[in-house]
Amino acid sequence: MLESEKIKRGRLIAKVLDLKNHSYYGDDDVNIRYFTTGGDKTPLGLYETLYRLLTDDINRLEKF
C-alpha cells in the first residue's frame, strides 16, 4: 500500500475516534499530530500503530 493511502486511512482513523489534533503543528499530512495516550501521532503513525495491533501476534503485544 502506498504511504499516501496509509496517511488518508490514518486521518480517517483520527476522525472516527474523534481524536483532537495538536494546535502547535500544521494541518497538512506531514505535520499534523493527534493526541493519543501513547503520545502524539501523525496520520501515518496512527495507521501503522493500529495495523500492528490488528496483525501482530497477540502474545507478543501483551508484553507492552
mmCIF file as Biopython writes it, N, C-alpha, C and O atoms, coordinates in Angstrom:
data_model
#
loop_
_atom_site.group_PDB
_atom_site.id
_atom_site.type_symbol
_atom_site.label_atom_id
_atom_site.label_alt_id
_atom_site.label_comp_id
_atom_site.label_asym_id
_atom_site.label_entity_id
_atom_site.label_seq_id
_atom_site.pdbx_PDB_ins_code
_atom_site.Cartn_x
_atom_site.Cartn_y
_atom_site.Cartn_z
_atom_site.occupancy
_atom_site.B_iso_or_equiv
_atom_site.auth_seq_id
_atom_site.auth_asym_id
_atom_site.pdbx_PDB_model_num
ATOM 1   N N  . MET A ? 1  ? 0.846   -1.172  0.000  1.0 0.0 1  A 1 
ATOM 2   C CA . MET A ? 1  ? 0.000   0.000   0.000  1.0 0.0 1  A 1 
ATOM 3   C C  . MET A ? 1  ? 0.896   1.242   0.000  1.0 0.0 1  A 1 
ATOM 4   O O  . MET A ? 1  ? 1.913   1.297   0.691  1.0 0.0 1  A 1 
ATOM 5   N N  . LEU A ? 2  ? 0.500   2.207   -0.774 1.0 0.0 2  A 1 
ATOM 6   C CA . LEU A ? 2  ? 1.253   3.453   -0.843 1.0 0.0 2  A 1 
ATOM 7   C C  . LEU A ? 2  ? 1.161   4.223   0.475  1.0 0.0 2  A 1 
ATOM 8   O O  . LEU A ? 2  ? 0.156   4.154   1.182  1.0 0.0 2  A 1 
ATOM 9   N N  . GLU A ? 3  ? 2.225   4.955   0.789  1.0 0.0 3  A 1 
ATOM 10  C CA . GLU A ? 3  ? 2.234   5.756   2.013  1.0 0.0 3  A 1 
ATOM 11  C C  . GLU A ? 3  ? 1.107   6.784   2.016  1.0 0.0 3  A 1 
ATOM 12  O O  . GLU A ? 3  ? 0.523   7.058   3.064  1.0 0.0 3  A 1 
ATOM 13  N N  . SER A ? 4  ? 0.797   7.356   0.853  1.0 0.0 4  A 1 
ATOM 14  C CA . SER A ? 4  ? -0.275  8.357   0.783  1.0 0.0 4  A 1 
ATOM 15  C C  . SER A ? 4  ? -1.621  7.751   1.170  1.0 0.0 4  A 1 
ATOM 16  O O  . SER A ? 4  ? -2.447  8.425   1.785  1.0 0.0 4  A 1 
ATOM 17  N N  . GLU A ? 5  ? -1.846  6.497   0.819  1.0 0.0 5  A 1 
ATOM 18  C CA . GLU A ? 5  ? -3.101  5.841   1.210  1.0 0.0 5  A 1 
ATOM 19  C C  . GLU A ? 5  ? -3.117  5.544   2.705  1.0 0.0 5  A 1 
ATOM 20  O O  . GLU A ? 5  ? -4.161  5.651   3.348  1.0 0.0 5  A 1 
ATOM 21  N N  . LYS A ? 6  ? -1.969  5.172   3.258  1.0 0.0 6  A 1 
ATOM 22  C CA . LYS A ? 6  ? -1.886  4.947   4.700  1.0 0.0 6  A 1 
ATOM 23  C C  . LYS A ? 6  ? -2.196  6.237   5.457  1.0 0.0 6  A 1 
ATOM 24  O O  . LYS A ? 6  ? -2.875  6.209   6.484  1.0 0.0 6  A 1 
ATOM 25  N N  . ILE A ? 7  ? -1.701  7.364   4.952  1.0 0.0 7  A 1 
ATOM 26  C CA . ILE A ? 7  ? -1.949  8.664   5.583  1.0 0.0 7  A 1 
ATOM 27  C C  . ILE A ? 7  ? -3.432  8.994   5.525  1.0 0.0 7  A 1 
ATOM 28  O O  . ILE A ? 7  ? -3.993  9.459   6.517  1.0 0.0 7  A 1 
ATOM 29  N N  . LYS A ? 8  ? -4.083  8.766   4.389  1.0 0.0 8  A 1 
ATOM 30  C CA . LYS A ? 8  ? -5.521  9.010   4.285  1.0 0.0 8  A 1 
ATOM 31  C C  . LYS A ? 8  ? -6.287  8.150   5.275  1.0 0.0 8  A 1 
ATOM 32  O O  . LYS A ? 8  ? -7.218  8.623   5.927  1.0 0.0 8  A 1 
ATOM 33  N N  . ARG A ? 9  ? -5.894  6.885   5.387  1.0 0.0 9  A 1 
ATOM 34  C CA . ARG A ? 9  ? -6.548  5.993   6.341  1.0 0.0 9  A 1 
ATOM 35  C C  . ARG A ? 9  ? -6.299  6.459   7.775  1.0 0.0 9  A 1 
ATOM 36  O O  . ARG A ? 9  ? -7.195  6.386   8.615  1.0 0.0 9  A 1 
ATOM 37  N N  . GLY A ? 10 ? -5.095  6.935   8.055  1.0 0.0 10 A 1 
ATOM 38  C CA . GLY A ? 10 ? -4.785  7.452   9.388  1.0 0.0 10 A 1 
ATOM 39  C C  . GLY A ? 10 ? -5.643  8.653   9.745  1.0 0.0 10 A 1 
ATOM 40  O O  . GLY A ? 10 ? -6.092  8.776   10.884 1.0 0.0 10 A 1 
ATOM 41  N N  . ARG A ? 11 ? -5.876  9.543   8.783  1.0 0.0 11 A 1 
ATOM 42  C CA . ARG A ? 11 ? -6.746  10.700  9.036  1.0 0.0 11 A 1 
ATOM 43  C C  . ARG A ? 11 ? -8.185  10.248  9.288  1.0 0.0 11 A 1 
ATOM 44  O O  . ARG A ? 11 ? -8.884  10.823  10.122 1.0 0.0 11 A 1 
ATOM 45  N N  . LEU A ? 12 ? -8.625  9.212   8.563  1.0 0.0 12 A 1 
ATOM 46  C CA . LEU A ? 12 ? -9.968  8.667   8.801  1.0 0.0 12 A 1 
ATOM 47  C C  . LEU A ? 12 ? -10.066 8.018   10.182 1.0 0.0 12 A 1 
ATOM 48  O O  . LEU A ? 12 ? -11.089 8.146   10.855 1.0 0.0 12 A 1 
ATOM 49  N N  . ILE A ? 13 ? -9.026  7.334   10.599 1.0 0.0 13 A 1 
ATOM 50  C CA . ILE A ? 13 ? -8.991  6.743   11.941 1.0 0.0 13 A 1 
ATOM 51  C C  . ILE A ? 13 ? -9.150  7.844   12.985 1.0 0.0 13 A 1 
ATOM 52  O O  . ILE A ? 13 ? -9.942  7.711   13.917 1.0 0.0 13 A 1 
ATOM 53  N N  . ALA A ? 14 ? -8.401  8.926   12.829 1.0 0.0 14 A 1 
ATOM 54  C CA . ALA A ? 14 ? -8.486  10.040  13.773 1.0 0.0 14 A 1 
ATOM 55  C C  . ALA A ? 14 ? -9.895  10.625  13.800 1.0 0.0 14 A 1 
ATOM 56  O O  . ALA A ? 14 ? -10.402 10.985  14.863 1.0 0.0 14 A 1 
ATOM 57  N N  . LYS A ? 15 ? -10.516 10.718  12.647 1.0 0.0 15 A 1 
ATOM 58  C CA . LYS A ? 15 ? -11.870 11.263  12.574 1.0 0.0 15 A 1 
ATOM 59  C C  . LYS A ? 15 ? -12.872 10.337  13.264 1.0 0.0 15 A 1 
ATOM 60  O O  . LYS A ? 15 ? -13.711 10.797  14.039 1.0 0.0 15 A 1 
ATOM 61  N N  . VAL A ? 16 ? -12.789 9.056   12.990 1.0 0.0 16 A 1 
ATOM 62  C CA . VAL A ? 16 ? -13.711 8.088   13.591 1.0 0.0 16 A 1 
ATOM 63  C C  . VAL A ? 16 ? -13.553 8.049   15.110 1.0 0.0 16 A 1 
ATOM 64  O O  . VAL A ? 16 ? -14.538 7.940   15.841 1.0 0.0 16 A 1 
ATOM 65  N N  . LEU A ? 17 ? -12.306 8.138   15.578 1.0 0.0 17 A 1 
ATOM 66  C CA . LEU A ? 17 ? -12.050 8.110   17.017 1.0 0.0 17 A 1 
ATOM 67  C C  . LEU A ? 17 ? -12.194 9.483   17.670 1.0 0.0 17 A 1 
ATOM 68  O O  . LEU A ? 17 ? -12.029 9.622   18.882 1.0 0.0 17 A 1 
ATOM 69  N N  . ASP A ? 18 ? -12.501 10.489  16.865 1.0 0.0 18 A 1 
ATOM 70  C CA . ASP A ? 18 ? -12.664 11.864  17.338 1.0 0.0 18 A 1 
ATOM 71  C C  . ASP A ? 18 ? -11.434 12.353  18.104 1.0 0.0 18 A 1 
ATOM 72  O O  . ASP A ? 18 ? -11.545 12.979  19.158 1.0 0.0 18 A 1 
ATOM 73  N N  . LEU A ? 19 ? -10.257 12.049  17.545 1.0 0.0 19 A 1 
ATOM 74  C CA . LEU A ? 19 ? -9.012  12.498  18.165 1.0 0.0 19 A 1 
ATOM 75  C C  . LEU A ? 19 ? -8.794  13.977  17.879 1.0 0.0 19 A 1 
ATOM 76  O O  . LEU A ? 19 ? -9.057  14.458  16.777 1.0 0.0 19 A 1 
ATOM 77  N N  . LYS A ? 20 ? -8.322  14.669  18.865 1.0 0.0 20 A 1 
ATOM 78  C CA . LYS A ? 20 ? -8.029  16.092  18.723 1.0 0.0 20 A 1 
ATOM 79  C C  . LYS A ? 20 ? -6.607  16.267  18.211 1.0 0.0 20 A 1 
ATOM 80  O O  . LYS A ? 20 ? -5.694  15.548  18.618 1.0 0.0 20 A 1 
ATOM 81  N N  . ASN A ? 21 ? -6.431  17.228  17.316 1.0 0.0 21 A 1 
ATOM 82  C CA . ASN A ? 21 ? -5.083  17.462  16.818 1.0 0.0 21 A 1 
ATOM 83  C C  . ASN A ? 21 ? -4.384  18.519  17.663 1.0 0.0 21 A 1 
ATOM 84  O O  . ASN A ? 21 ? -5.014  19.390  18.263 1.0 0.0 21 A 1 
ATOM 85  N N  . HIS A ? 22 ? -3.079  18.411  17.687 1.0 0.0 22 A 1 
ATOM 86  C CA . HIS A ? 22 ? -2.218  19.316  18.442 1.0 0.0 22 A 1 
ATOM 87  C C  . HIS A ? 22 ? -2.144  20.630  17.670 1.0 0.0 22 A 1 
ATOM 88  O O  . HIS A ? 22 ? -1.697  20.639  16.523 1.0 0.0 22 A 1 
ATOM 89  N N  . SER A ? 23 ? -2.566  21.723  18.264 1.0 0.0 23 A 1 
ATOM 90  C CA . SER A ? 23 ? -2.649  23.003  17.558 1.0 0.0 23 A 1 
ATOM 91  C C  . SER A ? 23 ? -1.278  23.584  17.212 1.0 0.0 23 A 1 
ATOM 92  O O  . SER A ? 23 ? -1.187  24.460  16.353 1.0 0.0 23 A 1 
ATOM 93  N N  . TYR A ? 24 ? -0.229  23.123  17.851 1.0 0.0 24 A 1 
ATOM 94  C CA . TYR A ? 24 ? 1.113   23.640  17.590 1.0 0.0 24 A 1 
ATOM 95  C C  . TYR A ? 24 ? 1.597   23.273  16.192 1.0 0.0 24 A 1 
ATOM 96  O O  . TYR A ? 24 ? 2.334   24.032  15.562 1.0 0.0 24 A 1 
ATOM 97  N N  . TYR A ? 25 ? 1.181   22.110  15.715 1.0 0.0 25 A 1 
ATOM 98  C CA . TYR A ? 25 ? 1.621   21.618  14.408 1.0 0.0 25 A 1 
ATOM 99  C C  . TYR A ? 25 ? 0.633   22.050  13.338 1.0 0.0 25 A 1 
ATOM 100 O O  . TYR A ? 25 ? -0.495  22.437  13.643 1.0 0.0 25 A 1 
ATOM 101 N N  . GLY A ? 26 ? 1.059   21.983  12.084 1.0 0.0 26 A 1 
ATOM 102 C CA . GLY A ? 26 ? 0.177   22.334  10.975 1.0 0.0 26 A 1 
ATOM 103 C C  . GLY A ? 26 ? -0.910  21.292  10.759 1.0 0.0 26 A 1 
ATOM 104 O O  . GLY A ? 26 ? -1.005  20.311  11.497 1.0 0.0 26 A 1 
ATOM 105 N N  . ASP A ? 27 ? -1.723  21.519  9.743  1.0 0.0 27 A 1 
ATOM 106 C CA . ASP A ? 27 ? -2.821  20.598  9.454  1.0 0.0 27 A 1 
ATOM 107 C C  . ASP A ? 27 ? -2.559  19.778  8.193  1.0 0.0 27 A 1 
ATOM 108 O O  . ASP A ? 27 ? -3.451  19.077  7.714  1.0 0.0 27 A 1 
ATOM 109 N N  . ASP A ? 28 ? -1.336  19.862  7.651  1.0 0.0 28 A 1 
ATOM 110 C CA . ASP A ? 28 ? -1.053  19.073  6.454  1.0 0.0 28 A 1 
ATOM 111 C C  . ASP A ? 28 ? -0.697  17.633  6.851  1.0 0.0 28 A 1 
ATOM 112 O O  . ASP A ? 28 ? -0.449  17.363  8.026  1.0 0.0 28 A 1 
ATOM 113 N N  . ASP A ? 29 ? -0.672  16.727  5.901  1.0 0.0 29 A 1 
ATOM 114 C CA . ASP A ? 29 ? -0.479  15.304  6.174  1.0 0.0 29 A 1 
ATOM 115 C C  . ASP A ? 29 ? 0.845   14.977  6.853  1.0 0.0 29 A 1 
ATOM 116 O O  . ASP A ? 29 ? 0.939   13.987  7.577  1.0 0.0 29 A 1 
ATOM 117 N N  . VAL A ? 30 ? 1.861   15.790  6.629  1.0 0.0 30 A 1 
ATOM 118 C CA . VAL A ? 30 ? 3.183   15.505  7.190  1.0 0.0 30 A 1 
ATOM 119 C C  . VAL A ? 30 ? 3.311   16.033  8.616  1.0 0.0 30 A 1 
ATOM 120 O O  . VAL A ? 30 ? 3.924   15.380  9.460  1.0 0.0 30 A 1 
ATOM 121 N N  . ASN A ? 31 ? 2.741   17.204  8.896  1.0 0.0 31 A 1 
ATOM 122 C CA . ASN A ? 31 ? 2.982   17.866  10.182 1.0 0.0 31 A 1 
ATOM 123 C C  . ASN A ? 31 ? 1.910   17.654  11.239 1.0 0.0 31 A 1 
ATOM 124 O O  . ASN A ? 31 ? 2.211   17.778  12.426 1.0 0.0 31 A 1 
ATOM 125 N N  . ILE A ? 32 ? 0.686   17.343  10.868 1.0 0.0 32 A 1 
ATOM 126 C CA . ILE A ? 32 ? -0.385  17.235  11.852 1.0 0.0 32 A 1 
ATOM 127 C C  . ILE A ? 32 ? -0.075  16.122  12.859 1.0 0.0 32 A 1 
ATOM 128 O O  . ILE A ? 32 ? 0.457   15.075  12.491 1.0 0.0 32 A 1 
ATOM 129 N N  . ARG A ? 33 ? -0.405  16.353  14.109 1.0 0.0 33 A 1 
ATOM 130 C CA . ARG A ? 33 ? -0.232  15.376  15.187 1.0 0.0 33 A 1 
ATOM 131 C C  . ARG A ? 33 ? -1.546  15.289  15.953 1.0 0.0 33 A 1 
ATOM 132 O O  . ARG A ? 33 ? -2.203  16.296  16.213 1.0 0.0 33 A 1 
ATOM 133 N N  . TYR A ? 34 ? -1.911  14.057  16.308 1.0 0.0 34 A 1 
ATOM 134 C CA . TYR A ? 34 ? -3.112  13.814  17.097 1.0 0.0 34 A 1 
ATOM 135 C C  . TYR A ? 34 ? -2.720  13.349  18.493 1.0 0.0 34 A 1 
ATOM 136 O O  . TYR A ? 34 ? -1.774  12.579  18.661 1.0 0.0 34 A 1 
ATOM 137 N N  . PHE A ? 35 ? -3.461  13.827  19.495 1.0 0.0 35 A 1 
ATOM 138 C CA . PHE A ? 35 ? -3.234  13.390  20.865 1.0 0.0 35 A 1 
ATOM 139 C C  . PHE A ? 35 ? -3.696  11.942  21.026 1.0 0.0 35 A 1 
ATOM 140 O O  . PHE A ? 35 ? -4.819  11.605  20.650 1.0 0.0 35 A 1 
ATOM 141 N N  . THR A ? 36 ? -2.833  11.083  21.584 1.0 0.0 36 A 1 
ATOM 142 C CA . THR A ? 36 ? -3.216  9.722   21.958 1.0 0.0 36 A 1 
ATOM 143 C C  . THR A ? 36 ? -2.597  9.430   23.320 1.0 0.0 36 A 1 
ATOM 144 O O  . THR A ? 36 ? -1.709  10.155  23.768 1.0 0.0 36 A 1 
ATOM 145 N N  . THR A ? 37 ? -3.058  8.381   23.973 1.0 0.0 37 A 1 
ATOM 146 C CA . THR A ? 37 ? -2.471  8.026   25.270 1.0 0.0 37 A 1 
ATOM 147 C C  . THR A ? 37 ? -1.046  7.526   25.108 1.0 0.0 37 A 1 
ATOM 148 O O  . THR A ? 37 ? -0.286  7.499   26.076 1.0 0.0 37 A 1 
ATOM 149 N N  . GLY A ? 38 ? -0.670  7.127   23.885 1.0 0.0 38 A 1 
ATOM 150 C CA . GLY A ? 38 ? 0.685   6.676   23.604 1.0 0.0 38 A 1 
ATOM 151 C C  . GLY A ? 38 ? 1.572   7.779   23.077 1.0 0.0 38 A 1 
ATOM 152 O O  . GLY A ? 38 ? 2.651   7.503   22.552 1.0 0.0 38 A 1 
ATOM 153 N N  . GLY A ? 39 ? 1.149   9.014   23.203 1.0 0.0 39 A 1 
ATOM 154 C CA . GLY A ? 39 ? 1.907   10.150  22.690 1.0 0.0 39 A 1 
ATOM 155 C C  . GLY A ? 39 ? 1.285   10.688  21.412 1.0 0.0 39 A 1 
ATOM 156 O O  . GLY A ? 39 ? 0.374   10.077  20.853 1.0 0.0 39 A 1 
ATOM 157 N N  . ASP A ? 40 ? 1.772   11.820  20.956 1.0 0.0 40 A 1 
ATOM 158 C CA . ASP A ? 40 ? 1.250   12.410  19.723 1.0 0.0 40 A 1 
ATOM 159 C C  . ASP A ? 40 ? 1.592   11.517  18.535 1.0 0.0 40 A 1 
ATOM 160 O O  . ASP A ? 40 ? 2.690   10.966  18.459 1.0 0.0 40 A 1 
ATOM 161 N N  . LYS A ? 41 ? 0.644   11.379  17.611 1.0 0.0 41 A 1 
ATOM 162 C CA . LYS A ? 41 ? 0.847   10.539  16.440 1.0 0.0 41 A 1 
ATOM 163 C C  . LYS A ? 41 ? 0.472   11.291  15.168 1.0 0.0 41 A 1 
ATOM 164 O O  . LYS A ? 41 ? -0.486  12.063  15.147 1.0 0.0 41 A 1 
ATOM 165 N N  . THR A ? 42 ? 1.240   11.054  14.112 1.0 0.0 42 A 1 
ATOM 166 C CA . THR A ? 42 ? 0.882   11.547  12.777 1.0 0.0 42 A 1 
ATOM 167 C C  . THR A ? 42 ? -0.177  10.608  12.210 1.0 0.0 42 A 1 
ATOM 168 O O  . THR A ? 42 ? -0.392  9.529   12.761 1.0 0.0 42 A 1 
ATOM 169 N N  . PRO A ? 43 ? -0.843  10.993  11.121 1.0 0.0 43 A 1 
ATOM 170 C CA . PRO A ? 43 ? -1.786  10.066  10.498 1.0 0.0 43 A 1 
ATOM 171 C C  . PRO A ? 43 ? -1.120  8.739   10.112 1.0 0.0 43 A 1 
ATOM 172 O O  . PRO A ? 43 ? -1.709  7.673   10.290 1.0 0.0 43 A 1 
ATOM 173 N N  . LEU A ? 44 ? 0.096   8.808   9.587  1.0 0.0 44 A 1 
ATOM 174 C CA . LEU A ? 44 ? 0.819   7.583   9.239  1.0 0.0 44 A 1 
ATOM 175 C C  . LEU A ? 44 ? 1.106   6.764   10.492 1.0 0.0 44 A 1 
ATOM 176 O O  . LEU A ? 44 ? 0.981   5.540   10.478 1.0 0.0 44 A 1 
ATOM 177 N N  . GLY A ? 45 ? 1.489   7.433   11.569 1.0 0.0 45 A 1 
ATOM 178 C CA . GLY A ? 45 ? 1.746   6.748   12.839 1.0 0.0 45 A 1 
ATOM 179 C C  . GLY A ? 45 ? 0.506   6.069   13.389 1.0 0.0 45 A 1 
ATOM 180 O O  . GLY A ? 45 ? 0.591   4.958   13.912 1.0 0.0 45 A 1 
ATOM 181 N N  . LEU A ? 46 ? -0.650  6.719   13.279 1.0 0.0 46 A 1 
ATOM 182 C CA . LEU A ? 46 ? -1.905  6.105   13.713 1.0 0.0 46 A 1 
ATOM 183 C C  . LEU A ? 46 ? -2.189  4.841   12.920 1.0 0.0 46 A 1 
ATOM 184 O O  . LEU A ? 46 ? -2.519  3.796   13.482 1.0 0.0 46 A 1 
ATOM 185 N N  . TYR A ? 47 ? -2.054  4.954   11.610 1.0 0.0 47 A 1 
ATOM 186 C CA . TYR A ? 47 ? -2.312  3.793   10.756 1.0 0.0 47 A 1 
ATOM 187 C C  . TYR A ? 47 ? -1.365  2.646   11.114 1.0 0.0 47 A 1 
ATOM 188 O O  . TYR A ? 47 ? -1.809  1.517   11.327 1.0 0.0 47 A 1 
ATOM 189 N N  . GLU A ? 48 ? -0.067  2.931   11.181 1.0 0.0 48 A 1 
ATOM 190 C CA . GLU A ? 48 ? 0.923   1.889   11.449 1.0 0.0 48 A 1 
ATOM 191 C C  . GLU A ? 48 ? 0.706   1.247   12.818 1.0 0.0 48 A 1 
ATOM 192 O O  . GLU A ? 48 ? 0.857   0.033   12.955 1.0 0.0 48 A 1 
ATOM 193 N N  . THR A ? 49 ? 0.355   2.036   13.831 1.0 0.0 49 A 1 
ATOM 194 C CA . THR A ? 49 ? 0.110   1.502   15.166 1.0 0.0 49 A 1 
ATOM 195 C C  . THR A ? 49 ? -1.096  0.571   15.173 1.0 0.0 49 A 1 
ATOM 196 O O  . THR A ? 49 ? -1.021  -0.535  15.707 1.0 0.0 49 A 1 
ATOM 197 N N  . LEU A ? 50 ? -2.198  1.006   14.587 1.0 0.0 50 A 1 
ATOM 198 C CA . LEU A ? 50 ? -3.387  0.160   14.564 1.0 0.0 50 A 1 
ATOM 199 C C  . LEU A ? 50 ? -3.182  -1.076  13.698 1.0 0.0 50 A 1 
ATOM 200 O O  . LEU A ? 50 ? -3.658  -2.158  14.041 1.0 0.0 50 A 1 
ATOM 201 N N  . TYR A ? 51 ? -2.486  -0.929  12.591 1.0 0.0 51 A 1 
ATOM 202 C CA . TYR A ? 51 ? -2.200  -2.077  11.741 1.0 0.0 51 A 1 
ATOM 203 C C  . TYR A ? 51 ? -1.417  -3.131  12.522 1.0 0.0 51 A 1 
ATOM 204 O O  . TYR A ? 51 ? -1.729  -4.320  12.463 1.0 0.0 51 A 1 
ATOM 205 N N  . ARG A ? 52 ? -0.411  -2.687  13.242 1.0 0.0 52 A 1 
ATOM 206 C CA . ARG A ? 52 ? 0.397   -3.619  14.034 1.0 0.0 52 A 1 
ATOM 207 C C  . ARG A ? 52 ? -0.430  -4.300  15.118 1.0 0.0 52 A 1 
ATOM 208 O O  . ARG A ? 52 ? -0.284  -5.499  15.353 1.0 0.0 52 A 1 
ATOM 209 N N  . LEU A ? 53 ? -1.296  -3.537  15.776 1.0 0.0 53 A 1 
ATOM 210 C CA . LEU A ? 53 ? -2.149  -4.123  16.812 1.0 0.0 53 A 1 
ATOM 211 C C  . LEU A ? 53 ? -3.104  -5.172  16.243 1.0 0.0 53 A 1 
ATOM 212 O O  . LEU A ? 53 ? -3.419  -6.159  16.908 1.0 0.0 53 A 1 
ATOM 213 N N  . LEU A ? 54 ? -3.556  -4.956  15.026 1.0 0.0 54 A 1 
ATOM 214 C CA . LEU A ? 54 ? -4.517  -5.874  14.414 1.0 0.0 54 A 1 
ATOM 215 C C  . LEU A ? 54 ? -3.870  -7.072  13.727 1.0 0.0 54 A 1 
ATOM 216 O O  . LEU A ? 54 ? -4.543  -8.075  13.488 1.0 0.0 54 A 1 
ATOM 217 N N  . THR A ? 55 ? -2.589  -6.991  13.408 1.0 0.0 55 A 1 
ATOM 218 C CA . THR A ? 55 ? -1.976  -8.068  12.632 1.0 0.0 55 A 1 
ATOM 219 C C  . THR A ? 55 ? -0.867  -8.833  13.356 1.0 0.0 55 A 1 
ATOM 220 O O  . THR A ? 55 ? -0.606  -9.984  13.004 1.0 0.0 55 A 1 
ATOM 221 N N  . ASP A ? 56 ? -0.215  -8.250  14.338 1.0 0.0 56 A 1 
ATOM 222 C CA . ASP A ? 56 ? 0.877   -8.938  15.035 1.0 0.0 56 A 1 
ATOM 223 C C  . ASP A ? 56 ? 0.336   -10.005 15.981 1.0 0.0 56 A 1 
ATOM 224 O O  . ASP A ? 56 ? -0.850  -10.024 16.311 1.0 0.0 56 A 1 
ATOM 225 N N  . ASP A ? 57 ? 1.219   -10.876 16.400 1.0 0.0 57 A 1 
ATOM 226 C CA . ASP A ? 57 ? 0.883   -11.931 17.357 1.0 0.0 57 A 1 
ATOM 227 C C  . ASP A ? 57 ? 0.467   -11.298 18.688 1.0 0.0 57 A 1 
ATOM 228 O O  . ASP A ? 57 ? 1.214   -10.516 19.274 1.0 0.0 57 A 1 
ATOM 229 N N  . ILE A ? 58 ? -0.717  -11.643 19.147 1.0 0.0 58 A 1 
ATOM 230 C CA . ILE A ? 58 ? -1.276  -11.027 20.367 1.0 0.0 58 A 1 
ATOM 231 C C  . ILE A ? 58 ? -0.419  -11.329 21.592 1.0 0.0 58 A 1 
ATOM 232 O O  . ILE A ? 58 ? -0.310  -10.487 22.484 1.0 0.0 58 A 1 
ATOM 233 N N  . ASN A ? 59 ? 0.186   -12.506 21.655 1.0 0.0 59 A 1 
ATOM 234 C CA . ASN A ? 59 ? 1.026   -12.858 22.810 1.0 0.0 59 A 1 
ATOM 235 C C  . ASN A ? 59 ? 2.251   -11.957 22.897 1.0 0.0 59 A 1 
ATOM 236 O O  . ASN A ? 59 ? 2.693   -11.619 23.995 1.0 0.0 59 A 1 
ATOM 237 N N  . ARG A ? 60 ? 2.797   -11.570 21.764 1.0 0.0 60 A 1 
ATOM 238 C CA . ARG A ? 60 ? 3.948   -10.670 21.752 1.0 0.0 60 A 1 
ATOM 239 C C  . ARG A ? 60 ? 3.535   -9.256  22.161 1.0 0.0 60 A 1 
ATOM 240 O O  . ARG A ? 60 ? 4.296   -8.551  22.824 1.0 0.0 60 A 1 
ATOM 241 N N  . LEU A ? 61 ? 2.324   -8.843  21.764 1.0 0.0 61 A 1 
ATOM 242 C CA . LEU A ? 61 ? 1.837   -7.494  22.061 1.0 0.0 61 A 1 
ATOM 243 C C  . LEU A ? 61 ? 1.479   -7.315  23.521 1.0 0.0 61 A 1 
ATOM 244 O O  . LEU A ? 61 ? 1.569   -6.203  24.041 1.0 0.0 61 A 1 
ATOM 245 N N  . GLU A ? 62 ? 1.075   -8.378  24.194 1.0 0.0 62 A 1 
ATOM 246 C CA . GLU A ? 62 ? 0.656   -8.268  25.606 1.0 0.0 62 A 1 
ATOM 247 C C  . GLU A ? 62 ? 1.788   -7.859  26.523 1.0 0.0 62 A 1 
ATOM 248 O O  . GLU A ? 62 ? 1.535   -7.454  27.658 1.0 0.0 62 A 1 
ATOM 249 N N  . LYS A ? 63 ? 3.033   -7.950  26.070 1.0 0.0 63 A 1 
ATOM 250 C CA . LYS A ? 63 ? 4.193   -7.575  26.884 1.0 0.0 63 A 1 
ATOM 251 C C  . LYS A ? 63 ? 4.310   -6.070  27.048 1.0 0.0 63 A 1 
ATOM 252 O O  . LYS A ? 63 ? 5.056   -5.603  27.908 1.0 0.0 63 A 1 
ATOM 253 N N  . PHE A ? 64 ? 3.578   -5.292  26.229 1.0 0.0 64 A 1 
ATOM 254 C CA . PHE A ? 64 ? 3.642   -3.843  26.329 1.0 0.0 64 A 1 
ATOM 255 C C  . PHE A ? 64 ? 2.927   -3.453  27.545 1.0 0.0 64 A 1 
ATOM 256 O O  . PHE A ? 64 ? 2.839   -2.265  27.855 1.0 0.0 64 A 1 
#
